Amino acid sequence: MKYSLFGNGKVTFGVVVLGFFVLLALVGPWITGSVLGLDARTNDISAISAPPSAEHPLGTTQFGQDVLAQVIEGARGSMFVGFLGAIIGTAISVLIGVPAGYFGGTTGNLLNFLTNLFLVMPVLPLIFVIAGYLQGTGLVMIAFIIGVFGWAGGARTLRAQAMSVSNRDFVQAMRMLGESNTRLIFSEVLPHLYGWIASMFLGGLIGAVMAEAGLAFLGVSDSSAISWGTMIQAAQQQSAVLRGLWWWFVPPGLCIALVGTAAALINFGVDELANPKLRSVSRRVVKRTAAHRIAVASEGA
């Protein structure tokens, strides 16, 4: 039976949710400005800490800023950091991990040493220190820092997989026929690693969005930029939880949770597509569930 990635309900839900937030990040400013007539930075002194209403669907902050406009504009900042951090981290993982596994020898040992060096580094404290030192440099630098310090685990996995693929008979045979290493890596080894690379990218996306939110919550992000993380940080600074201003911090937190859930569901589908064993287990679970429902329906009748 042919397996369709988008025939999986989990993947479909994940793609729809993630696509919604990507679209929101792309056209968000136009929606808030031209369609809703809102401004995320405008202070409305007549509606300070106002609960959700017809005029302000998600309420306002202590400074009179519309929460809905900030959530929409914050999608651009958070998704930008997420995708850029994931792209940087995944690219470094591929550039370090695949050659380390394919070539082996001195080249592989040096690249593996570099990977192990980043693995044993106290990454979280280093990110805090560097982000704090470069505070105010913008979301691009935050994404760059997250990507540079988040690639080692993926490179270690790709190294093991590339080593396994490069030792298979068809690769060894093509080596003996004189095929170049470049062609073997890009045409024979990498296609077998697409599932792993996609999984790493999705994991990096979740990690980068949450890392940016964590850095913003701790005050080491760009305070002038609007993102879901800076929204939560502003709400925490103004004691929104203690004051019962739930509409200030719940929407950005819910958006972060939805992005993480969507990426995880897509990741599950990619794993099932790349791993036939997981696919067969999923089918057995579906068949057992269907059989159980039929049996319950028969008893009820």
MIDOSE-1310 file (N, C-alpha, C; in nm, 2 decimals, decimal comma, always signed):
residues 301
mkys	+0,08/-0,12/+0,00/+0,00/+0,00/+0,00/+0,09/+0,13/+0,00; +0,06/+0,22/-0,09/+0,14/+0,34/-0,10/+0,10/+0,43/+0,02; +0,21/+0,49/+0,08/+0,19/+0,57/+0,20/+0,19/+0,72/+0,15; +0,09/+0,79/+0,18/+0,08/+0,94/+0,14/+0,10/+1,02/+0,27
lfgn	+0,20/+1,11/+0,26/+0,23/+1,20/+0,37/+0,11/+1,28/+0,41; +0,04/+1,34/+0,31/-0,07/+1,43/+0,34/-0,20/+1,35/+0,36; -0,20/+1,22/+0,35/-0,31/+1,14/+0,38/-0,32/+1,11/+0,53; -0,21/+1,15/+0,60/-0,21/+1,13/+0,75/-0,28/+1,25/+0,81
gkvt	-0,37/+1,22/+0,90/-0,45/+1,33/+0,96/-0,36/+1,42/+1,05; -0,26/+1,36/+1,12/-0,17/+1,44/+1,20/-0,09/+1,54/+1,12; -0,04/+1,49/+1,01/+0,04/+1,58/+0,92/-0,05/+1,69/+0,86; -0,17/+1,65/+0,82/-0,26/+1,75/+0,76/-0,29/+1,86/+0,86
fgvv	-0,32/+1,83/+0,98/-0,35/+1,93/+1,09/-0,22/+2,01/+1,11; -0,11/+1,95/+1,12/+0,02/+2,02/+1,15/+0,05/+2,12/+1,03; +0,03/+2,07/+0,91/+0,06/+2,16/+0,80/-0,03/+2,28/+0,79; -0,16/+2,25/+0,82/-0,26/+2,36/+0,82/-0,22/+2,47/+0,93
vlgf	-0,20/+2,42/+1,05/-0,16/+2,51/+1,16/-0,04/+2,59/+1,13; +0,07/+2,52/+1,09/+0,20/+2,58/+1,06/+0,19/+2,68/+0,94; +0,11/+2,63/+0,84/+0,09/+2,72/+0,73/+0,02/+2,85/+0,76; -0,08/+2,83/+0,85/-0,15/+2,95/+0,90/-0,06/+3,05/+0,96
fvll	+0,03/+3,01/+1,05/+0,12/+3,10/+1,12/+0,22/+3,16/+1,02; +0,27/+3,08/+0,92/+0,36/+3,13/+0,82/+0,29/+3,24/+0,74; +0,17/+3,22/+0,70/+0,09/+3,32/+0,63/+0,07/+3,44/+0,71; +0,04/+3,42/+0,84/+0,02/+3,53/+0,93/+0,15/+3,61/+0,94
alvg	+0,26/+3,55/+0,95/+0,39/+3,62/+0,95/+0,42/+3,70/+0,83; +0,37/+3,65/+0,71/+0,40/+3,72/+0,59/+0,31/+3,84/+0,57; +0,18/+3,82/+0,60/+0,08/+3,93/+0,57/+0,03/+3,99/+0,69; +0,09/+3,96/+0,81/+0,04/+4,01/+0,94/+0,03/+4,17/+0,94
pwit	+0,14/+4,24/+0,91/+0,13/+4,39/+0,92/+0,02/+4,44/+0,83; +0,00/+4,38/+0,71/-0,11/+4,43/+0,62/-0,24/+4,41/+0,68; -0,26/+4,29/+0,75/-0,39/+4,26/+0,81/-0,42/+4,36/+0,93; -0,32/+4,38/+1,01/-0,34/+4,47/+1,13/-0,36/+4,62/+1,08
gsvl	-0,29/+4,66/+0,98/-0,30/+4,80/+0,94/-0,41/+4,83/+0,84; -0,43/+4,75/+0,73/-0,52/+4,78/+0,63/-0,66/+4,72/+0,66; -0,66/+4,60/+0,71/-0,79/+4,53/+0,73/-0,85/+4,56/+0,87; -0,77/+4,55/+0,98/-0,83/+4,57/+1,11/-0,81/+4,71/+1,16
glda	-0,73/+4,79/+1,09/-0,70/+4,93/+1,13/-0,64/+4,94/+1,27; -0,55/+4,85/+1,31/-0,49/+4,84/+1,44/-0,34/+4,87/+1,42; -0,28/+4,91/+1,53/-0,13/+4,93/+1,53/-0,08/+4,87/+1,66; +0,02/+4,78/+1,65/+0,07/+4,71/+1,76/+0,14/+4,80/+1,86
rtnd	+0,19/+4,92/+1,81/+0,27/+5,01/+1,90/+0,19/+5,13/+1,95; +0,07/+5,15/+1,91/+0,00/+5,26/+1,95/-0,06/+5,25/+2,09; -0,04/+5,35/+2,17/-0,10/+5,35/+2,31/-0,23/+5,42/+2,31; -0,33/+5,34/+2,35/-0,47/+5,40/+2,36/-0,50/+5,42/+2,51
isai	-0,48/+5,54/+2,56/-0,49/+5,57/+2,70/-0,64/+5,55/+2,75; -0,73/+5,55/+2,66/-0,87/+5,53/+2,70/-0,91/+5,38/+2,72; -0,82/+5,29/+2,69/-0,84/+5,15/+2,70/-0,72/+5,08/+2,76; -0,68/+5,12/+2,88/-0,56/+5,06/+2,94/-0,61/+4,93/+3,02
sapp	-0,54/+4,82/+2,99/-0,57/+4,69/+3,06/-0,71/+4,65/+3,04; -0,76/+4,68/+2,92/-0,91/+4,65/+2,89/-0,92/+4,50/+2,86; -1,02/+4,44/+2,91/-1,05/+4,30/+2,87/-1,09/+4,29/+2,73; -1,10/+4,17/+2,67/-1,15/+4,15/+2,53/-1,29/+4,21/+2,51
saeh	-1,30/+4,28/+2,40/-1,43/+4,35/+2,37/-1,44/+4,36/+2,22; -1,55/+4,42/+2,17/-1,57/+4,43/+2,03/-1,46/+4,52/+1,96; -1,42/+4,62/+2,03/-1,32/+4,71/+1,98/-1,18/+4,65/+1,98; -1,15/+4,58/+2,09/-1,02/+4,51/+2,11/-1,05/+4,36/+2,14
plgt	-1,06/+4,28/+2,03/-1,10/+4,13/+2,05/-1,02/+4,06/+2,15; -0,89/+4,09/+2,17/-0,80/+4,02/+2,27/-0,76/+4,11/+2,38; -0,83/+4,22/+2,39/-0,80/+4,32/+2,50/-0,68/+4,40/+2,47; -0,63/+4,47/+2,57/-0,52/+4,56/+2,56/-0,42/+4,54/+2,67
tqfg	-0,30/+4,59/+2,66/-0,20/+4,58/+2,76/-0,21/+4,69/+2,86; -0,12/+4,69/+2,96/-0,13/+4,80/+3,06/-0,10/+4,94/+2,99; -0,03/+4,93/+2,88/+0,00/+5,06/+2,81/-0,10/+5,09/+2,70; -0,21/+5,02/+2,69/-0,32/+5,05/+2,60/-0,29/+5,00/+2,46
qdvl	-0,19/+4,91/+2,44/-0,16/+4,85/+2,31/-0,25/+4,73/+2,28; -0,30/+4,72/+2,16/-0,39/+4,61/+2,13/-0,32/+4,48/+2,12; -0,37/+4,38/+2,20/-0,30/+4,25/+2,21/-0,31/+4,17/+2,08; -0,43/+4,18/+2,01/-0,44/+4,11/+1,88/-0,34/+4,16/+1,78
aqvi	-0,32/+4,29/+1,77/-0,23/+4,34/+1,68/-0,09/+4,30/+1,71; -0,05/+4,29/+1,84/+0,08/+4,24/+1,88/+0,10/+4,10/+1,85; -0,01/+4,02/+1,87/+0,01/+3,87/+1,84/+0,03/+3,85/+1,69; -0,04/+3,93/+1,61/-0,03/+3,91/+1,47/+0,11/+3,96/+1,42
egar	+0,16/+4,07/+1,47/+0,29/+4,12/+1,44/+0,40/+4,04/+1,50; +0,37/+3,99/+1,62/+0,47/+3,90/+1,69/+0,49/+3,77/+1,61; +0,39/+3,73/+1,53/+0,41/+3,60/+1,46/+0,53/+3,62/+1,36; +0,55/+3,74/+1,30/+0,66/+3,76/+1,21/+0,79/+3,74/+1,28
gsmf	+0,80/+3,81/+1,40/+0,93/+3,80/+1,47/+0,96/+3,66/+1,51; +0,87/+3,59/+1,58/+0,89/+3,45/+1,63/+0,91/+3,35/+1,52; +0,83/+3,36/+1,41/+0,85/+3,26/+1,30/+0,98/+3,29/+1,22; +1,02/+3,42/+1,22/+1,14/+3,45/+1,15/+1,26/+3,39/+1,22
vgfl	+1,26/+3,41/+1,36/+1,37/+3,35/+1,44/+1,37/+3,20/+1,43; +1,25/+3,14/+1,43/+1,23/+3,00/+1,42/+1,29/+2,94/+1,29; +1,25/+2,99/+1,18/+1,29/+2,94/+1,05/+1,44/+2,97/+1,03; +1,48/+3,09/+1,06/+1,62/+3,12/+1,03/+1,71/+3,04/+1,12
gaii	+1,68/+3,03/+1,25/+1,76/+2,95/+1,34/+1,76/+2,80/+1,30; +1,65/+2,75/+1,25/+1,64/+2,61/+1,21/+1,72/+2,59/+1,08; +1,71/+2,68/+0,99/+1,79/+2,67/+0,86/+1,94/+2,67/+0,89; +1,98/+2,77/+0,98/+2,13/+2,77/+1,01/+2,17/+2,65/+1,08
gtai	+2,10/+2,60/+1,18/+2,14/+2,48/+1,25/+2,14/+2,36/+1,17; +2,04/+2,34/+1,08/+2,03/+2,22/+1,00/+2,14/+2,23/+0,89; +2,17/+2,34/+0,83/+2,27/+2,35/+0,73/+2,41/+2,32/+0,79; +2,44/+2,37/+0,91/+2,57/+2,33/+0,97/+2,57/+2,18/+1,00
svli	+2,46/+2,13/+1,05/+2,45/+1,98/+1,08/+2,49/+1,90/+0,96; +2,43/+1,94/+0,84/+2,45/+1,86/+0,72/+2,60/+1,88/+0,67; +2,65/+2,01/+0,68/+2,78/+2,03/+0,63/+2,89/+1,97/+0,72; +2,86/+1,94/+0,84/+2,96/+1,88/+0,93/+2,93/+1,73/+0,94
gvpa	+2,81/+1,69/+0,96/+2,78/+1,55/+0,99/+2,79/+1,46/+0,87; +2,75/+1,50/+0,76/+2,75/+1,41/+0,64/+2,89/+1,38/+0,59; +2,98/+1,48/+0,57/+3,12/+1,45/+0,54/+3,19/+1,37/+0,65; +3,16/+1,40/+0,77/+3,23/+1,32/+0,88/+3,20/+1,17/+0,87
gyfg	+3,07/+1,14/+0,84/+3,03/+1,00/+0,83/+3,08/+0,94/+0,69; +3,08/+1,02/+0,59/+3,11/+0,96/+0,46/+3,26/+0,94/+0,44; +3,34/+1,03/+0,48/+3,49/+1,02/+0,45/+3,56/+0,94/+0,56; +3,52/+0,96/+0,69/+3,59/+0,89/+0,79/+3,74/+0,93/+0,80
gttg	+3,82/+0,85/+0,86/+3,96/+0,88/+0,86/+3,99/+1,01/+0,94; +4,10/+1,08/+0,89/+4,14/+1,20/+0,96/+4,03/+1,31/+0,94; +3,97/+1,33/+0,82/+3,87/+1,43/+0,81/+3,75/+1,40/+0,90; +3,70/+1,27/+0,90/+3,59/+1,24/+0,99/+3,62/+1,26/+1,13
nlln	+3,75/+1,23/+1,18/+3,78/+1,25/+1,32/+3,79/+1,39/+1,36; +3,84/+1,48/+1,27/+3,84/+1,62/+1,30/+3,70/+1,68/+1,31; +3,62/+1,64/+1,21/+3,48/+1,69/+1,22/+3,40/+1,64/+1,34; +3,43/+1,51/+1,37/+3,37/+1,45/+1,49/+3,42/+1,52/+1,62
fltn	+3,54/+1,56/+1,62/+3,60/+1,63/+1,74/+3,53/+1,77/+1,75; +3,51/+1,83/+1,64/+3,44/+1,96/+1,65/+3,29/+1,94/+1,70; +3,23/+1,84/+1,65/+3,09/+1,81/+1,69/+3,09/+1,78/+1,84; +3,18/+1,70/+1,89/+3,18/+1,66/+2,03/+3,21/+1,78/+2,12
lflv	+3,29/+1,88/+2,06/+3,33/+2,00/+2,14/+3,20/+2,08/+2,16; +3,12/+2,10/+2,06/+3,00/+2,17/+2,08/+2,89/+2,10/+2,16; +2,90/+1,96/+2,16/+2,81/+1,88/+2,24/+2,83/+1,90/+2,39; +2,96/+1,91/+2,43/+2,99/+1,92/+2,57/+2,99/+2,06/+2,62
mpvl	+2,98/+2,16/+2,53/+2,97/+2,30/+2,57/+2,85/+2,32/+2,65; +2,85/+2,41/+2,75/+2,73/+2,45/+2,82/+2,65/+2,55/+2,74; +2,57/+2,49/+2,64/+2,51/+2,57/+2,54/+2,42/+2,68/+2,59; +2,33/+2,64/+2,69/+2,24/+2,74/+2,74/+2,30/+2,86/+2,80
plif	+2,40/+2,84/+2,90/+2,47/+2,96/+2,95/+2,54/+3,04/+2,85; +2,60/+2,97/+2,75/+2,67/+3,05/+2,65/+2,58/+3,13/+2,56; +2,46/+3,08/+2,53/+2,36/+3,16/+2,46/+2,32/+3,28/+2,54; +2,30/+3,26/+2,67/+2,26/+3,37/+2,75/+2,37/+3,48/+2,76
viag	+2,49/+3,43/+2,77/+2,60/+3,53/+2,78/+2,62/+3,61/+2,65; +2,62/+3,53/+2,54/+2,65/+3,60/+2,41/+2,53/+3,69/+2,37; +2,41/+3,64/+2,39/+2,29/+3,72/+2,36/+2,28/+3,84/+2,45; +2,32/+3,83/+2,58/+2,32/+3,94/+2,66/+2,43/+4,05/+2,62
ylqg	+2,54/+4,00/+2,58/+2,65/+4,08/+2,54/+2,61/+4,16/+2,41; +2,54/+4,09/+2,32/+2,50/+4,15/+2,19/+2,35/+4,20/+2,20; +2,31/+4,23/+2,32/+2,17/+4,28/+2,34/+2,14/+4,40/+2,25; +2,02/+4,40/+2,19/+1,98/+4,51/+2,10/+2,02/+4,50/+1,96
tglv	+2,09/+4,39/+1,92/+2,13/+4,37/+1,78/+2,03/+4,32/+1,69; +1,91/+4,28/+1,74/+1,80/+4,24/+1,65/+1,78/+4,09/+1,65; +1,67/+4,05/+1,59/+1,62/+3,91/+1,58/+1,72/+3,83/+1,49; +1,78/+3,89/+1,39/+1,87/+3,82/+1,31/+1,99/+3,76/+1,39
miaf	+2,04/+3,84/+1,48/+2,15/+3,79/+1,56/+2,11/+3,69/+1,66; +1,99/+3,70/+1,71/+1,93/+3,60/+1,80/+1,92/+3,47/+1,73; +1,86/+3,47/+1,61/+1,84/+3,35/+1,53/+1,98/+3,29/+1,50; +2,08/+3,37/+1,47/+2,21/+3,32/+1,43/+2,27/+3,25/+1,55
iigv	+2,26/+3,31/+1,67/+2,32/+3,25/+1,79/+2,25/+3,12/+1,82; +2,12/+3,11/+1,81/+2,05/+2,99/+1,84/+2,09/+2,88/+1,74; +2,10/+2,91/+1,61/+2,14/+2,82/+1,51/+2,28/+2,77/+1,52; +2,37/+2,86/+1,55/+2,51/+2,82/+1,56/+2,54/+2,73/+1,68
fgwa	+2,46/+2,74/+1,79/+2,49/+2,66/+1,91/+2,39/+2,54/+1,91; +2,31/+2,52/+1,81/+2,21/+2,41/+1,82/+2,22/+2,30/+1,71; +2,34/+2,29/+1,65/+2,36/+2,20/+1,54/+2,42/+2,07/+1,58; +2,49/+2,06/+1,69/+2,58/+1,95/+1,72/+2,51/+1,82/+1,73
ggar	+2,39/+1,81/+1,80/+2,32/+1,69/+1,81/+2,28/+1,63/+1,68; +2,23/+1,72/+1,59/+2,19/+1,68/+1,46/+2,31/+1,63/+1,37; +2,42/+1,69/+1,39/+2,54/+1,65/+1,31/+2,58/+1,51/+1,36; +2,57/+1,48/+1,49/+2,61/+1,35/+1,54/+2,52/+1,24/+1,48
tlra	+2,39/+1,27/+1,47/+2,30/+1,17/+1,41/+2,33/+1,15/+1,26; +2,35/+1,26/+1,19/+2,37/+1,25/+1,05/+2,51/+1,18/+1,02; +2,60/+1,20/+1,11/+2,73/+1,13/+1,09/+2,71/+0,98/+1,09; +2,63/+0,93/+1,19/+2,61/+0,79/+1,21/+2,53/+0,73/+1,09
qams	+2,43/+0,81/+1,04/+2,35/+0,76/+0,93/+2,43/+0,76/+0,80; +2,51/+0,87/+0,78/+2,59/+0,88/+0,66/+2,70/+0,77/+0,65; +2,75/+0,73/+0,77/+2,85/+0,63/+0,78/+2,78/+0,49/+0,74; +2,66/+0,47/+0,79/+2,59/+0,35/+0,75/+2,56/+0,34/+0,60
vsnr	+2,51/+0,45/+0,54/+2,48/+0,45/+0,40/+2,60/+0,43/+0,32; +2,71/+0,50/+0,35/+2,83/+0,50/+0,27/+2,90/+0,36/+0,27; +2,87/+0,28/+0,37/+2,93/+0,14/+0,37/+2,84/+0,04/+0,31; +2,73/+0,08/+0,25/+2,64/-0,02/+0,18/+2,70/-0,06/+0,04
dfvq	+2,66/-0,17/-0,01/+2,72/-0,23/-0,12/+2,71/-0,14/-0,25; +2,60/-0,08/-0,27/+2,58/+0,00/-0,39/+2,67/+0,12/-0,39; +2,70/+0,18/-0,27/+2,79/+0,30/-0,27/+2,94/+0,25/-0,29; +2,97/+0,14/-0,23/+3,11/+0,08/-0,24/+3,13/+0,04/-0,39
amrm	+3,03/-0,01/-0,45/+3,04/-0,05/-0,60/+3,07/+0,08/-0,68; +2,99/+0,18/-0,66/+3,01/+0,30/-0,74/+3,14/+0,37/-0,71; +3,19/+0,36/-0,59/+3,33/+0,40/-0,56/+3,43/+0,33/-0,64; +3,42/+0,20/-0,65/+3,51/+0,12/-0,73/+3,50/+0,15/-0,88
lges	+3,39/+0,20/-0,92/+3,37/+0,24/-1,06/+3,43/+0,38/-1,09; +3,48/+0,45/-0,99/+3,54/+0,57/-1,01/+3,45/+0,70/-0,99; +3,33/+0,68/-0,94/+3,24/+0,79/-0,92/+3,30/+0,89/-0,82; +3,28/+1,02/-0,84/+3,34/+1,12/-0,76/+3,27/+1,13/-0,62
ntrl	+3,34/+1,17/-0,52/+3,28/+1,18/-0,39/+3,17/+1,28/-0,38; +3,18/+1,39/-0,46/+3,07/+1,49/-0,46/+2,94/+1,43/-0,52; +2,95/+1,35/-0,63/+2,83/+1,29/-0,68/+2,77/+1,18/-0,59; +2,86/+1,11/-0,52/+2,81/+1,00/-0,43/+2,74/+1,07/-0,31
ifse	+2,80/+1,17/-0,26/+2,73/+1,24/-0,14/+2,60/+1,29/-0,18; +2,59/+1,37/-0,29/+2,47/+1,44/-0,32/+2,36/+1,35/-0,39; +2,41/+1,25/-0,46/+2,32/+1,16/-0,54/+2,28/+1,03/-0,47; +2,37/+0,98/-0,39/+2,35/+0,85/-0,33/+2,33/+0,85/-0,18
vlph	+2,40/+0,94/-0,11/+2,40/+0,94/+0,04/+2,29/+1,03/+0,09; +2,29/+1,16/+0,05/+2,19/+1,26/+0,10/+2,05/+1,22/+0,08; +2,01/+1,16/-0,04/+1,87/+1,12/-0,05/+1,82/+1,03/+0,05; +1,91/+0,95/+0,11/+1,87/+0,85/+0,21/+1,85/+0,92/+0,35
lygw	+1,90/+1,05/+0,36/+1,90/+1,12/+0,48/+1,79/+1,23/+0,49; +1,71/+1,24/+0,38/+1,61/+1,35/+0,38/+1,51/+1,35/+0,49; +1,47/+1,23/+0,53/+1,38/+1,22/+0,64/+1,44/+1,27/+0,77; +1,57/+1,23/+0,79/+1,64/+1,28/+0,91/+1,66/+1,43/+0,91
iasm	+1,69/+1,48/+0,79/+1,72/+1,63/+0,78/+1,59/+1,70/+0,81; +1,48/+1,65/+0,75/+1,35/+1,72/+0,77/+1,31/+1,72/+0,92; +1,33/+1,60/+0,98/+1,30/+1,59/+1,12/+1,39/+1,69/+1,21; +1,51/+1,71/+1,17/+1,60/+1,80/+1,24/+1,56/+1,94/+1,22
flgg	+1,51/+1,97/+1,10/+1,47/+2,11/+1,07/+1,34/+2,14/+1,16; +1,25/+2,05/+1,16/+1,13/+2,08/+1,24/+1,16/+2,09/+1,39; +1,25/+2,00/+1,44/+1,29/+2,01/+1,58/+1,37/+2,14/+1,60; +1,45/+2,19/+1,51/+1,52/+2,31/+1,52/+1,42/+2,43/+1,52
liga	+1,31/+2,42/+1,44/+1,21/+2,53/+1,44/+1,14/+2,54/+1,57; +1,10/+2,43/+1,63/+1,04/+2,43/+1,77/+1,14/+2,49/+1,87; +1,26/+2,44/+1,86/+1,37/+2,48/+1,96/+1,40/+2,63/+1,95; +1,41/+2,68/+1,82/+1,44/+2,82/+1,80/+1,33/+2,92/+1,85
vmae	+1,20/+2,88/+1,82/+1,09/+2,96/+1,87/+1,09/+2,97/+2,02; +1,11/+2,85/+2,08/+1,10/+2,85/+2,23/+1,23/+2,91/+2,29; +1,34/+2,90/+2,22/+1,46/+2,96/+2,28/+1,45/+3,11/+2,27; +1,39/+3,17/+2,16/+1,37/+3,31/+2,15/+1,28/+3,36/+2,26
agla	+1,17/+3,28/+2,28/+1,08/+3,32/+2,39/+1,14/+3,31/+2,53; +1,23/+3,21/+2,55/+1,30/+3,20/+2,68/+1,40/+3,32/+2,69; +1,47/+3,35/+2,59/+1,57/+3,47/+2,60/+1,49/+3,60/+2,62; +1,38/+3,61/+2,55/+1,30/+3,74/+2,57/+1,25/+3,74/+2,72
flgv	+1,20/+3,63/+2,77/+1,14/+3,62/+2,90/+1,25/+3,66/+3,01; +1,38/+3,62/+2,98/+1,48/+3,66/+3,07/+1,54/+3,79/+3,04; +1,49/+3,86/+2,94/+1,54/+4,00/+2,92/+1,66/+4,01/+2,84; +1,70/+3,91/+2,76/+1,83/+3,91/+2,69/+1,79/+3,91/+2,53
sdss	+1,67/+3,95/+2,50/+1,64/+3,96/+2,36/+1,63/+4,10/+2,32; +1,59/+4,13/+2,19/+1,57/+4,26/+2,15/+1,44/+4,32/+2,19; +1,44/+4,41/+2,29/+1,32/+4,46/+2,35/+1,24/+4,55/+2,25; +1,31/+4,60/+2,15/+1,24/+4,69/+2,06/+1,16/+4,62/+1,95
aisw	+1,19/+4,49/+1,94/+1,12/+4,41/+1,84/+0,99/+4,34/+1,91; +0,89/+4,32/+1,83/+0,77/+4,26/+1,88/+0,77/+4,11/+1,84; +0,77/+4,02/+1,94/+0,76/+3,88/+1,91/+0,67/+3,82/+2,03; +0,64/+3,70/+2,01/+0,56/+3,63/+2,12/+0,64/+3,63/+2,25
gtmi	+0,77/+3,61/+2,24/+0,85/+3,61/+2,36/+0,86/+3,74/+2,43; +0,87/+3,85/+2,35/+0,88/+3,99/+2,41/+0,74/+4,02/+2,47; +0,63/+3,97/+2,42/+0,50/+3,99/+2,47/+0,49/+3,93/+2,61; +0,53/+3,80/+2,62/+0,53/+3,73/+2,75/+0,62/+3,80/+2,85
qaaq	+0,74/+3,85/+2,80/+0,83/+3,91/+2,89/+0,77/+4,05/+2,95; +0,70/+4,12/+2,86/+0,64/+4,25/+2,90/+0,53/+4,22/+3,00; +0,45/+4,11/+2,98/+0,34/+4,08/+3,07/+0,40/+4,04/+3,21; +0,51/+3,96/+3,20/+0,57/+3,92/+3,33/+0,62/+4,04/+3,41
qqsa	+0,68/+4,14/+3,34/+0,74/+4,26/+3,40/+0,63/+4,34/+3,47; +0,51/+4,34/+3,41/+0,40/+4,42/+3,47/+0,31/+4,34/+3,55; +0,35/+4,22/+3,60/+0,28/+4,14/+3,69/+0,14/+4,10/+3,64; +0,13/+4,07/+3,51/+0,00/+4,04/+3,45/-0,07/+3,92/+3,51
vlrg	+0,01/+3,82/+3,55/-0,05/+3,70/+3,61/-0,12/+3,74/+3,74; -0,05/+3,81/+3,83/-0,10/+3,85/+3,96/-0,22/+3,94/+3,95; -0,22/+4,02/+3,84/-0,33/+4,12/+3,83/-0,45/+4,06/+3,75; -0,43/+3,94/+3,70/-0,54/+3,87/+3,63/-0,56/+3,92/+3,49
lwww	-0,45/+3,97/+3,42/-0,46/+4,01/+3,28/-0,42/+3,90/+3,19; -0,51/+3,79/+3,20/-0,47/+3,67/+3,13/-0,47/+3,69/+2,98; -0,54/+3,79/+2,92/-0,55/+3,81/+2,78/-0,42/+3,87/+2,73; -0,33/+3,91/+2,82/-0,20/+3,96/+2,77/-0,10/+3,85/+2,74
fvpp	-0,10/+3,75/+2,83/+0,01/+3,64/+2,81/-0,04/+3,51/+2,76; -0,17/+3,48/+2,77/-0,22/+3,36/+2,72/-0,22/+3,35/+2,56; -0,26/+3,45/+2,48/-0,25/+3,43/+2,34/-0,11/+3,41/+2,28; -0,01/+3,48/+2,32/+0,13/+3,44/+2,27/+0,17/+3,31/+2,32
glci	+0,14/+3,27/+2,44/+0,18/+3,14/+2,49/+0,11/+3,03/+2,41; -0,02/+3,05/+2,38/-0,09/+2,95/+2,30/-0,04/+2,94/+2,16; +0,00/+3,05/+2,10/+0,06/+3,05/+1,97/+0,19/+2,97/+1,96; +0,27/+2,99/+2,06/+0,40/+2,91/+2,07/+0,37/+2,76/+2,09
alvg	+0,27/+2,73/+2,17/+0,23/+2,59/+2,19/+0,17/+2,53/+2,06; +0,10/+2,60/+1,99/+0,04/+2,55/+1,86/+0,15/+2,53/+1,76; +0,24/+2,62/+1,75/+0,35/+2,60/+1,65/+0,43/+2,48/+1,69; +0,46/+2,46/+1,81/+0,53/+2,34/+1,86/+0,46/+2,21/+1,83
taaa	+0,33/+2,22/+1,86/+0,24/+2,10/+1,83/+0,24/+2,07/+1,68; +0,22/+2,17/+1,60/+0,21/+2,15/+1,46/+0,34/+2,09/+1,40; +0,45/+2,14/+1,44/+0,58/+2,09/+1,39/+0,60/+1,95/+1,44; +0,56/+1,92/+1,56/+0,58/+1,78/+1,61/+0,49/+1,68/+1,54
linf	+0,37/+1,72/+1,50/+0,28/+1,63/+1,43/+0,33/+1,61/+1,29; +0,39/+1,71/+1,22/+0,45/+1,69/+1,09/+0,57/+1,60/+1,10; +0,64/+1,62/+1,21/+0,76/+1,53/+1,23/+0,72/+1,39/+1,25; +0,61/+1,36/+1,32/+0,56/+1,22/+1,33/+0,53/+1,16/+1,20
gvde	+0,47/+1,24/+1,11/+0,44/+1,19/+0,98/+0,56/+1,17/+0,89; +0,66/+1,25/+0,90/+0,78/+1,23/+0,83/+0,85/+1,11/+0,88; +0,85/+1,08/+1,01/+0,91/+0,96/+1,07/+0,84/+0,84/+1,01; +0,71/+0,84/+1,00/+0,64/+0,73/+0,95/+0,67/+0,70/+0,80
lanp	+0,69/+0,81/+0,73/+0,72/+0,80/+0,59/+0,86/+0,74/+0,57; +0,95/+0,78/+0,65/+1,09/+0,74/+0,64/+1,12/+0,60/+0,70; +1,03/+0,57/+0,80/+1,06/+0,44/+0,87/+0,94/+0,35/+0,85; +0,95/+0,25/+0,77/+0,84/+0,15/+0,74/+0,79/+0,08/+0,87
klrs	+0,88/+0,06/+0,97/+0,83/+0,00/+1,09/+0,73/+0,08/+1,17; +0,76/+0,21/+1,18/+0,66/+0,30/+1,24/+0,53/+0,30/+1,16; +0,54/+0,30/+1,03/+0,42/+0,30/+0,95/+0,34/+0,18/+0,97; +0,40/+0,06/+0,98/+0,32/-0,06/+1,00/+0,26/-0,06/+1,14
vsrr	+0,33/-0,01/+1,24/+0,27/+0,00/+1,38/+0,15/+0,09/+1,38; +0,16/+0,21/+1,30/+0,05/+0,30/+1,30/-0,07/+0,24/+1,23; -0,05/+0,16/+1,13/-0,16/+0,09/+1,06/-0,22/-0,01/+1,15; -0,14/-0,09/+1,23/-0,20/-0,19/+1,32/-0,28/-0,12/+1,42
vvkr	-0,24/+0,00/+1,48/-0,32/+0,07/+1,58/-0,45/+0,11/+1,52; -0,45/+0,16/+1,39/-0,57/+0,21/+1,33/-0,66/+0,09/+1,31; -0,61/-0,02/+1,26/-0,70/-0,14/+1,24/-0,76/-0,19/+1,37; -0,68/-0,19/+1,48/-0,73/-0,24/+1,61/-0,84/-0,14/+1,66
taah	-0,82/-0,01/+1,64/-0,91/+0,08/+1,69/-1,04/+0,07/+1,61; -1,03/+0,05/+1,48/-1,15/+0,03/+1,39/-1,23/-0,10/+1,43; -1,15/-0,21/+1,46/-1,21/-0,33/+1,50/-1,28/-0,32/+1,63; -1,22/-0,24/+1,72/-1,28/-0,22/+1,86/-1,41/-0,14/+1,84
riav	-1,41/-0,04/+1,76/-1,53/+0,04/+1,74/-1,65/-0,04/+1,68; -1,61/-0,13/+1,58/-1,71/-0,22/+1,52/-1,77/-0,31/+1,62; -1,68/-0,37/+1,71/-1,73/-0,46/+1,81/-1,82/-0,39/+1,91; -1,79/-0,27/+1,95/-1,87/-0,20/+2,04/-2,00/-0,16/+1,98
aseg	-2,00/-0,12/+1,85/-2,13/-0,09/+1,78/-2,22/-0,22/+1,77; -2,15/-0,33/+1,74/-2,23/-0,46/+1,73/-2,30/-0,49/+1,86; -2,22/-0,48/+1,97/-2,28/-0,51/+2,11/-2,40/-0,42/+2,14; -2,38/-0,29/+2,10/-2,49/-0,19/+2,13/-2,61/-0,22/+2,05
a	-2,59/-0,27/+1,93/-2,71/-0,31/+1,84/-2,78/-0,43/+1,89
